Amino acid sequence: MKISIIRVKPQDNLNIIIDLIKNSLNTRVFLIIAEGNDVLYSDIGLETLFKKILELGKEVVVSVPNEKALQFATNAGLVATTNQDVFTLDFKLWQKAHDLLANYKTKALYDKKFAVDPGARDAMLNGNKENSSNANLDLARKSKLVGTDLTKLIEPNKKNLTKFKPVKTDKKVNIISPTGNNLINKAVAKPSFGGVKIIIGIIFLFLLIFLGIGFWVYYRFFTKVYIHFKLPKNSVEKEYNLTAELGVEGIDLAHKKFALKEYETEKDGTITEKATKKQQDGTYATGIISVTNNDTEPIEINVGQVFVSSDNKEFKATNSVTINPNETKDVNVQAVDYGDSYNLAANQTFTLEGISKNYSAVNNSAFSGGSQREYTVVSEDDVKKALKKLKQELLDQAKVGIEDVYKNENFVLVPNSVKDITPKDEKYSLTPKLGEEATEFTLGYKVKIRALYYHLPSLESLSKELVIQDYKKTKKLNEDVKIKIEEFSYTIKSIKIIDSKHVNFVVHVKASIVPYLAYEELKNSIKGLTLEQARNVIEKNYSNFVLSYDMMYIPNWMPVFLQKVPKETGRIIVVTDYLINNN
């Protein structure tokens, strides 16, 4: 047996569902109700649907989207399943639907026969319960006599019945019971039929007017046209090289480019570190050396003349003197280095560097004033280490929250695009200064970073437009042919930063493409036309991408010359099904 498959959309109401079932060509109907339809969880709606299915004489299996909806449908009496594939449907469900309809028809036949059988009524009046219709009805129901000629069961017992024998009279009418008893015997007046005929004529006229108005109202406001389109669905899988570029607004389809945005920010701060370089200083020892000239010629001692002690400590003269033969003079000296080791005791002998004459030199009193200490200073190495540490801290702080800078505008941070663009000549502040004595120092610095962001909706939009463009080229379709993407997904396989203004994306795209059917435009183009005219419009404007279509006028008993597409687009119901085509 052939099966009609009906797919119910979320927006279809109960009347539309019943009309679709009513106008299906086959007795068996596989009704698939989509998630979101109000009928799924309505007890009243489902019970009404069940009643209408039986009245229409259909064997229906209802497919629902989940277990909750299955429970509702089953409680309403429907034969239901969550399976949406008619080819794998359990045959027991069809058998159950068949049995429901058969039982309904049998019950309806019983009720009809026993309701109109006069023999049953006569038997009851006669008191013969054995031959009454109710007794026979009970017997038929208990025996489940499906397909039996019920007229024989409800045939009254003629032996217990007497024919009516009315007595003709002008003044009285005898009403005789089936047993021959005179039930009523009274005089009646002869009616005048002229006035009755006029009244009946008036009633008939008003009835015709009422029916005419009712027909016009129904024709004007309740008739519908269903158009069922079958459209192709093509699967497409492509890979594209796209470029995000600064300055592009939205997408540039011709050059496969989309929007890129940059962001720059600065961050400054200070750091305090310990000074580590050790240094020494002190004071220089001073004293007086007495020099005696034992030579025959004068000895000239100039400033800077080096005196060397017996323990190799060097001192320099701080004044100039000329010492004649056999003369002794004092020379003021100062140690060449600081430290208390130059505080020599008295009576130390000295030699004069570079003088070979005969002389003697001795300090008659101890030298004094020499001292030494160790301290730390700010060194270049300290500054370099502190600057490197501070710079990394500032960069990390500047990057906090950088991913969400343009989140509200649907821009996404390009991976590895955050760059340090701090100028090479950026100055730092230092307190105290380089080389000065200090136990710690404070360094101040400022960094600058830059990041790139791509517009995610533009990437998706560009990918879709490229799929449609390539599909039209492949199928050799005109540019004015409208198609749309029914299903779409993509994967970014790689992202490569070309320079500060360009980023390359390799995108893998999967899509299902279907023809674009403008429902309102279609409805407006055929409203008010005859069905034949509407078909001509559809075949002229849509035949290049529609696989097939059916047009149905509701109700179908309406005379052909009255069958026109309603002028209200709300009564033009358009349904589409897609057939997958991988070519």
Wavefront OBJ file of the C-alpha trace (Angstrom):
o trace
v 0.000 0.000 0.000
v 1.302 3.487 -0.849
v 2.134 5.897 1.942
v 1.853 9.696 1.931
v 4.593 11.502 3.886
v 3.567 14.828 5.419
v 6.112 17.076 7.158
v 4.541 19.529 9.591
v 6.483 22.721 10.273
v 6.685 24.417 13.700
v 4.370 27.258 12.572
v 1.614 24.998 11.124
v -1.577 25.068 13.197
v -4.059 22.225 13.775
v -6.351 23.261 10.878
v -3.445 23.159 8.413
v -2.391 19.698 9.679
v -5.950 18.362 9.282
v -6.224 19.858 5.776
v -2.905 18.257 4.777
v -4.121 14.848 5.984
v -7.498 15.312 4.337
v -5.937 16.149 0.967
v -3.336 13.393 1.020
v -3.745 10.984 -1.883
v -3.255 7.774 0.083
v -5.081 6.127 2.976
v -1.879 5.549 4.874
v -0.170 8.716 6.086
v 3.187 9.130 7.842
v 2.821 12.446 9.720
v 6.145 13.993 10.856
v 5.601 16.848 13.355
v 8.636 19.106 13.874
v 9.876 20.248 17.283
v 8.323 23.584 18.295
v 4.833 22.882 16.924
v 2.151 23.845 19.466
v 0.118 20.672 18.808
v 2.865 18.387 20.227
v 2.126 19.169 23.883
v -1.592 20.011 23.688
v -3.925 17.299 25.005
v -6.965 18.915 23.377
v -5.165 19.429 20.072
v -3.918 15.831 19.923
v -7.308 14.385 20.871
v -8.967 16.537 18.188
v -6.359 15.369 15.669
v -7.047 11.721 16.607
v -10.813 12.176 16.148
v -10.379 13.907 12.768
v -8.023 11.184 11.495
v -10.676 8.523 12.146
v -13.446 10.665 10.621
v -11.324 11.160 7.486
v -10.817 7.396 7.175
v -7.004 7.564 7.339
v -4.477 5.142 8.788
v -1.945 7.531 10.353
v 1.336 6.960 12.176
v 2.601 10.136 13.863
v 6.352 10.795 14.207
v 7.259 13.061 17.130
v 10.699 14.488 18.058
v 11.135 13.212 21.628
v 9.864 10.890 24.373
v 7.820 13.614 26.081
v 5.866 14.319 22.900
v 5.490 10.541 22.381
v 3.776 10.251 25.782
v 1.354 13.075 24.932
v 0.489 11.538 21.547
v 0.002 8.042 22.991
v -2.261 9.359 25.759
v -4.417 11.021 23.097
v -4.913 7.634 21.370
v -2.614 8.253 18.417
v -0.294 5.636 16.968
v 3.034 7.405 17.540
v 6.783 6.849 17.285
v 10.017 8.851 17.537
v 11.341 7.240 14.356
v 11.319 9.726 11.448
v 12.344 7.271 8.730
v 9.322 5.692 7.061
v 11.466 2.963 5.508
v 12.624 1.588 8.880
v 9.229 1.918 10.562
v 7.924 -1.107 12.482
v 5.042 -2.679 10.482
v 3.201 -3.331 13.770
v 2.528 0.422 13.955
v 0.714 0.331 10.599
v -1.244 -2.725 11.762
v -2.250 -0.863 14.900
v -3.382 2.183 12.864
v -5.346 -0.148 10.559
v -7.077 -1.847 13.515
v -8.012 1.522 15.059
v -9.689 2.644 11.847
v -11.451 -0.736 11.343
v -12.874 -0.682 14.891
v -14.021 2.906 14.416
v -15.833 2.026 11.161
v -17.484 -1.040 12.743
v -18.764 0.953 15.703
v -20.070 3.669 13.381
v -21.926 1.045 11.294
v -23.556 -0.472 14.405
v -24.668 2.903 15.678
v -26.139 3.845 12.303
v -28.068 0.583 11.772
v -29.622 0.365 15.209
v -30.501 4.048 15.267
v -32.769 3.841 12.193
v -34.274 0.313 12.366
v -38.052 0.594 13.009
v -38.254 -3.127 13.775
v -36.078 -2.568 16.812
v -38.359 0.164 18.084
v -41.487 -1.943 17.435
v -39.989 -4.877 19.257
v -39.323 -2.671 22.268
v -42.925 -1.347 22.188
v -44.127 -4.980 22.118
v -41.980 -5.782 25.150
v -40.066 -8.495 23.294
v -36.548 -7.769 24.568
v -35.166 -10.906 23.011
v -35.761 -9.457 19.536
v -34.970 -5.871 20.345
v -32.244 -3.887 18.570
v -30.383 -3.349 21.828
v -30.186 -7.078 22.436
v -28.940 -7.637 18.892
v -26.491 -4.790 19.267
v -25.042 -6.331 22.424
v -24.790 -9.681 20.655
v -23.033 -8.127 17.653
v -20.549 -6.238 19.796
v -19.735 -9.240 21.967
v -19.257 -11.431 18.899
v -17.190 -8.778 17.082
v -19.009 -9.476 13.816
v -16.850 -7.327 11.593
v -18.050 -7.432 7.932
v -21.372 -9.272 8.743
v -24.634 -8.140 7.099
v -26.118 -6.475 10.134
v -29.592 -6.030 8.622
v -30.307 -9.691 9.314
v -29.324 -9.319 12.946
v -31.683 -6.435 13.545
v -34.668 -7.879 11.516
v -37.721 -7.696 13.838
v -39.721 -10.829 14.736
v -42.681 -10.617 12.383
v -44.623 -13.275 14.245
v -45.075 -11.025 17.254
v -46.057 -7.950 15.184
v -49.438 -6.996 13.765
v -49.766 -4.706 10.791
v -51.232 -1.276 11.278
v -54.915 -1.079 10.362
v -55.958 2.585 10.354
v -59.712 3.251 10.164
v -60.876 5.845 7.623
v -63.130 8.535 9.088
v -63.823 12.223 8.594
v -63.857 13.112 12.252
v -61.702 10.629 14.076
v -58.357 9.009 13.609
v -57.590 5.652 15.157
v -53.961 4.995 15.957
v -53.507 1.283 16.360
v -50.640 -0.304 18.262
v -48.720 -3.262 16.749
v -50.927 -5.580 18.900
v -54.159 -4.131 17.506
v -55.081 -2.032 20.568
v -56.664 1.375 19.967
v -54.236 3.762 21.635
v -55.845 7.074 20.648
v -59.372 7.679 19.485
v -60.213 11.364 19.205
v -61.636 13.813 16.701
v -59.229 16.064 14.746
v -59.820 19.133 12.583
v -58.893 19.100 8.937
v -55.937 21.561 8.379
v -55.841 24.276 5.695
v -52.750 23.652 3.532
v -52.692 27.041 1.677
v -51.144 29.047 4.520
v -48.698 26.269 5.291
v -47.362 26.327 1.750
v -46.729 30.075 1.953
v -44.901 29.705 5.246
v -42.837 26.863 3.884
v -42.000 28.923 0.793
v -40.867 31.869 2.898
v -38.755 29.611 5.112
v -37.241 27.982 2.043
v -36.453 31.408 0.546
v -34.761 32.600 3.723
v -32.882 29.318 3.904
v -31.595 29.816 0.381
v -30.527 33.379 1.176
v -28.803 32.232 4.372
v -27.019 29.416 2.535
v -26.019 31.820 -0.227
v -24.559 34.291 2.268
v -22.811 31.490 4.123
v -21.366 30.155 0.881
v -20.131 33.617 -0.127
v -18.526 34.205 3.265
v -16.832 30.820 3.163
v -15.684 31.354 -0.415
v -14.454 34.874 0.327
v -12.651 34.307 3.605
v -11.965 30.606 4.216
v -10.882 28.965 0.971
v -7.166 28.223 0.632
v -4.557 27.251 -1.909
v -1.692 24.912 -1.010
v 1.476 24.940 -3.131
v 4.010 22.204 -2.461
v 7.450 22.763 -4.028
v 10.222 20.191 -4.325
v 13.601 21.927 -4.566
v 17.125 20.541 -5.023
v 19.685 20.680 -2.203
v 23.351 20.574 -3.286
v 26.272 19.833 -0.946
v 29.433 21.907 -1.461
v 32.880 21.597 0.151
v 35.589 24.191 -0.636
v 38.806 25.679 0.746
v 39.566 29.401 0.462
v 42.573 31.684 1.046
v 41.197 34.870 2.581
v 42.953 38.068 3.646
v 42.057 40.301 6.558
v 43.269 43.827 5.796
v 43.288 47.135 7.657
v 40.961 49.666 6.070
v 38.504 47.141 4.600
v 34.930 47.728 5.719
v 32.865 44.533 5.831
v 33.967 42.336 2.918
v 35.652 42.789 -0.474
v 34.315 39.844 -2.490
v 36.378 40.563 -5.610
v 39.689 40.417 -3.713
v 38.604 37.902 -1.032
v 39.276 40.399 1.756
v 37.464 41.244 4.970
v 37.776 43.654 7.899
v 40.880 43.823 10.107
v 41.324 46.178 13.052
v 44.354 47.221 15.123
v 44.739 48.298 18.741
v 47.634 50.132 20.410
v 48.155 50.861 24.096
v 50.915 52.126 26.430
v 51.848 51.105 29.947
v 54.356 52.807 32.264
v 55.696 51.956 35.707
v 58.696 51.868 38.015
v 60.811 49.262 39.737
v 63.169 49.495 42.716
v 66.212 47.236 42.831
v 69.371 46.912 44.938
v 72.707 48.333 43.752
v 75.309 45.561 43.561
v 78.594 47.039 42.354
v 81.237 47.295 45.108
v 83.691 50.230 45.173
v 86.377 51.523 47.554
v 87.707 54.996 48.425
v 89.555 56.737 51.258
v 92.064 59.485 52.092
v 95.724 59.786 51.193
v 98.493 59.728 53.807
v 100.788 62.812 53.904
v 104.059 63.643 55.509
v 107.485 65.339 55.218
v 110.682 63.777 53.894
v 114.021 65.461 54.675
v 116.482 65.195 51.779
v 120.251 65.768 52.276
v 122.422 66.504 49.211
v 125.772 64.711 49.674
v 126.754 65.404 46.076
v 128.816 68.192 44.599
v 125.983 69.397 42.419
v 122.504 70.684 43.322
v 119.525 68.325 43.341
v 116.279 69.551 41.737
v 113.073 68.055 43.127
v 109.938 68.954 41.217
v 106.221 68.470 42.016
v 105.317 64.855 41.329
v 108.726 63.499 42.070
v 108.201 59.913 43.271
v 109.638 58.828 46.585
v 109.730 55.052 47.243
v 109.895 53.738 50.783
v 111.865 50.757 51.854
v 108.624 48.669 51.782
v 107.883 49.918 48.232
v 105.179 52.436 49.113
v 105.174 55.315 46.670
v 104.658 58.960 47.499
v 104.732 62.036 45.291
v 106.193 65.431 46.050
v 103.649 68.183 46.369
v 106.187 71.052 46.201
v 109.415 71.807 44.324
v 112.755 72.435 45.983
v 116.435 72.850 44.986
v 118.927 71.293 47.339
v 122.512 72.532 47.111
v 125.504 70.360 48.004
v 125.764 69.594 51.739
v 122.278 71.053 52.253
v 119.161 69.432 53.750
v 115.628 70.474 52.883
v 112.124 69.168 53.616
v 109.821 67.962 50.816
v 106.045 67.602 51.353
v 104.757 64.259 50.005
v 101.401 62.471 49.559
v 100.724 58.765 49.054
v 99.852 57.723 45.489
v 96.923 55.617 46.807
v 94.506 55.824 49.692
v 94.601 53.616 52.709
v 96.011 53.480 56.158
v 98.865 51.269 54.952
v 100.542 54.488 53.817
v 100.661 55.875 57.354
v 104.422 55.058 57.726
v 106.225 55.259 60.959
v 109.050 57.800 61.441
v 112.662 57.302 60.318
v 111.828 55.424 57.155
v 114.303 55.798 54.285
v 113.326 56.683 50.756
v 114.846 56.694 47.299
v 114.121 59.300 44.631
v 112.951 57.682 41.440
v 115.073 58.770 38.491
v 117.794 60.567 40.562
v 121.218 58.862 40.783
v 123.113 61.517 42.740
v 124.475 61.036 46.192
v 121.776 61.924 48.715
v 119.802 60.617 51.659
v 116.058 60.906 52.395
v 114.265 60.119 55.627
v 110.994 61.059 57.361
v 111.703 62.407 60.754
v 108.045 62.056 61.780
v 105.355 59.500 61.030
v 103.035 59.910 58.061
v 99.302 60.225 58.798
v 95.878 60.797 57.278
v 95.664 57.658 55.165
v 92.268 55.751 55.283
v 90.087 53.289 53.234
v 86.294 52.241 52.938
v 84.049 49.968 50.738
v 80.569 50.981 49.374
v 78.067 50.154 46.545
v 77.163 52.213 43.487
v 74.553 52.018 40.668
v 76.197 50.230 37.784
v 75.308 49.743 34.118
v 74.771 46.042 34.724
v 72.292 46.829 37.517
v 70.356 49.159 35.206
v 70.204 46.617 32.336
v 68.840 43.866 34.568
v 66.249 46.138 36.161
v 65.136 47.521 32.780
v 64.641 44.035 31.321
v 62.592 42.947 34.329
v 60.428 46.102 34.372
v 59.788 45.944 30.637
v 58.463 42.357 30.820
v 56.207 43.244 33.756
v 54.766 46.230 31.883
v 54.186 44.150 28.729
v 52.340 41.494 30.728
v 50.178 44.147 32.365
v 49.411 45.776 29.015
v 48.227 42.428 27.582
v 45.672 41.829 30.356
v 42.160 41.855 28.811
v 43.497 42.547 25.341
v 41.497 39.636 23.850
v 38.210 41.342 24.722
v 39.001 44.865 23.505
v 36.617 44.640 20.517
v 34.457 41.768 21.779
v 31.241 43.827 21.569
v 31.978 44.505 17.886
v 32.558 40.776 17.153
v 36.277 41.239 16.454
v 38.548 38.346 17.456
v 42.219 38.660 18.431
v 44.578 37.294 15.775
v 46.794 34.651 17.456
v 50.410 35.828 18.068
v 49.590 39.336 16.823
v 50.400 41.163 20.086
v 53.735 42.919 19.426
v 56.052 45.160 21.467
v 56.398 48.388 19.495
v 58.240 50.404 22.158
v 60.655 52.840 20.387
v 64.283 51.778 20.614
v 65.253 55.251 21.824
v 62.689 55.242 24.622
v 64.348 56.827 27.661
v 64.213 55.548 31.172
v 64.376 57.482 34.402
v 66.961 56.550 37.068
v 67.323 57.692 40.660
v 70.113 57.980 41.843
v 72.189 58.356 38.699
v 74.522 55.826 37.193
v 77.763 55.444 39.234
v 76.479 57.245 42.276
v 76.792 55.689 45.699
v 73.562 53.944 46.727
v 72.250 50.750 48.282
v 69.179 50.704 45.918
v 67.835 52.605 42.938
v 64.484 53.244 41.210
v 64.015 52.817 37.451
v 61.027 54.171 35.467
v 60.013 53.072 31.927
v 57.089 53.010 29.428
v 56.209 50.277 26.909
v 53.877 50.286 23.907
v 52.108 47.249 22.347
v 50.002 46.635 19.252
v 47.475 43.860 18.412
v 45.385 42.831 15.378
v 41.734 41.672 15.334
v 39.678 40.101 12.545
v 35.920 40.537 12.132
v 34.371 37.089 12.583
v 30.943 37.860 10.966
v 32.745 39.284 7.909
v 34.846 36.110 7.599
v 31.687 33.991 7.685
v 29.841 36.297 5.271
v 32.744 36.324 2.805
v 32.976 32.511 2.931
v 29.246 32.197 2.187
v 29.367 34.689 -0.678
v 32.331 32.863 -2.228
v 30.474 29.543 -1.990
v 27.443 31.037 -3.754
v 29.621 32.757 -6.365
v 31.593 29.588 -7.154
v 28.411 27.507 -7.226
v 26.851 29.814 -9.817
v 30.001 29.648 -11.947
v 30.128 25.861 -11.700
v 26.439 25.485 -12.581
v 26.654 28.304 -15.162
v 23.814 30.204 -13.517
v 23.011 33.834 -14.201
v 23.964 36.351 -11.536
v 20.320 37.308 -11.027
v 19.393 33.746 -10.026
v 18.811 33.772 -6.293
v 20.116 30.927 -4.163
v 20.718 30.619 -0.451
v 22.756 28.519 1.956
v 20.587 26.185 4.042
v 23.383 24.624 6.128
v 26.848 26.124 6.693
v 29.970 25.285 8.693
v 33.620 26.254 8.429
v 37.011 25.504 9.965
v 39.972 27.914 10.104
v 42.872 25.661 9.159
v 45.664 28.247 9.488
v 46.294 31.931 10.284
v 49.476 33.677 9.119
v 50.449 37.298 9.819
v 51.869 38.734 6.592
v 52.742 42.201 7.932
v 51.303 44.868 10.218
v 48.318 45.364 7.887
v 47.566 41.923 6.424
v 46.688 38.508 7.858
v 46.132 35.387 5.737
v 43.432 32.811 6.577
v 42.959 29.331 5.095
v 39.286 28.407 5.611
v 37.639 25.037 4.899
v 33.909 25.435 4.157
v 31.002 22.945 4.023
v 27.569 24.116 2.860
v 24.220 22.982 1.480
v 22.853 25.258 -1.255
v 19.182 25.521 -2.158
v 17.251 27.843 -4.489
v 15.937 31.014 -2.871
v 12.147 31.073 -3.004
v 10.734 34.464 -2.000
v 7.414 33.393 -0.499
v 5.813 36.824 -0.262
v 6.928 37.771 -3.745
v 5.477 34.509 -5.079
v 2.190 34.988 -3.227
v 1.793 38.573 -4.431
v 2.437 37.519 -8.034
v -0.386 34.932 -8.097
v -3.022 36.255 -5.679
v -6.434 36.693 -7.309
v -5.486 34.584 -10.374
v -7.127 31.406 -11.537
v -5.230 28.219 -10.806
v -4.249 27.916 -14.444
v -2.925 31.467 -14.517
v -1.042 30.861 -11.266
v 0.565 27.741 -12.732
v 1.689 29.739 -15.772
v 3.315 32.345 -13.512
v 5.136 29.664 -11.496
v 6.364 27.823 -14.579
v 7.554 31.070 -16.153
v 9.408 32.456 -13.147
v 10.467 29.416 -11.138
v 10.759 26.421 -13.460
v 14.529 26.884 -13.857
v 15.234 25.708 -10.318
v 12.054 23.967 -9.085
v 12.154 20.191 -9.528
v 8.374 19.851 -9.289
v 5.377 21.357 -7.561
v 1.752 20.613 -6.710
v -1.063 23.130 -6.365
v -4.223 22.234 -4.474
v -7.410 24.232 -3.914
v -9.242 23.781 -0.605
v -12.041 22.742 -0.588
v -11.654 20.536 -3.633
v -15.432 20.281 -4.136
v -15.598 23.932 -5.173
v -16.646 24.330 -8.856
v -13.611 24.796 -11.135
v -14.795 28.168 -12.433
v -14.788 29.482 -8.842
v -11.359 28.102 -7.941
v -9.108 31.155 -7.714
v -6.039 31.962 -5.677
v -7.166 33.985 -2.607
v -6.324 37.680 -2.610
v -5.171 37.458 1.011
v -1.639 36.027 1.017
v -2.297 34.505 4.438
v -4.542 31.917 2.746
v -1.849 30.947 0.248
v 0.101 28.163 1.980
v 3.545 27.423 0.516
v 5.379 24.255 1.589
v 8.881 23.284 0.432
v 10.764 19.976 0.529
v 14.433 19.607 -0.398
v 15.867 16.657 -2.285
v 19.581 16.093 -1.691
v 21.708 16.231 -4.835
v 25.473 15.739 -4.446
v 26.264 16.343 -8.088
l 1 2 3 4 5 6 7 8 9 10 11 12 13 14 15 16 17 18 19 20 21 22 23 24 25 26 27 28 29 30 31 32 33 34 35 36 37 38 39 40 41 42 43 44 45 46 47 48 49 50 51 52 53 54 55 56 57 58 59 60 61 62 63 64 65 66 67 68 69 70 71 72 73 74 75 76 77 78 79 80 81 82 83 84 85 86 87 88 89 90 91 92 93 94 95 96 97 98 99 100 101 102 103 104 105 106 107 108 109 110 111 112 113 114 115 116 117 118 119 120 121 122 123 124 125 126 127 128 129 130 131 132 133 134 135 136 137 138 139 140 141 142 143 144 145 146 147 148 149 150 151 152 153 154 155 156 157 158 159 160 161 162 163 164 165 166 167 168 169 170 171 172 173 174 175 176 177 178 179 180 181 182 183 184 185 186 187 188 189 190 191 192 193 194 195 196 197 198 199 200 201 202 203 204 205 206 207 208 209 210 211 212 213 214 215 216 217 218 219 220 221 222 223 224 225 226 227 228 229 230 231 232 233 234 235 236 237 238 239 240 241 242 243 244 245 246 247 248 249 250 251 252 253 254 255 256 257 258 259 260 261 262 263 264 265 266 267 268 269 270 271 272 273 274 275 276 277 278 279 280 281 282 283 284 285 286 287 288 289 290 291 292 293 294 295 296 297 298 299 300 301 302 303 304 305 306 307 308 309 310 311 312 313 314 315 316 317 318 319 320 321 322 323 324 325 326 327 328 329 330 331 332 333 334 335 336 337 338 339 340 341 342 343 344 345 346 347 348 349 350 351 352 353 354 355 356 357 358 359 360 361 362 363 364 365 366 367 368 369 370 371 372 373 374 375 376 377 378 379 380 381 382 383 384 385 386 387 388 389 390 391 392 393 394 395 396 397 398 399 400 401 402 403 404 405 406 407 408 409 410 411 412 413 414 415 416 417 418 419 420 421 422 423 424 425 426 427 428 429 430 431 432 433 434 435 436 437 438 439 440 441 442 443 444 445 446 447 448 449 450 451 452 453 454 455 456 457 458 459 460 461 462 463 464 465 466 467 468 469 470 471 472 473 474 475 476 477 478 479 480 481 482 483 484 485 486 487 488 489 490 491 492 493 494 495 496 497 498 499 500 501 502 503 504 505 506 507 508 509 510 511 512 513 514 515 516 517 518 519 520 521 522 523 524 525 526 527 528 529 530 531 532 533 534 535 536 537 538 539 540 541 542 543 544 545 546 547 548 549 550 551 552 553 554 555 556 557 558 559 560 561 562 563 564 565 566 567 568 569 570 571 572 573 574 575 576 577 578 579 580 581 582 583
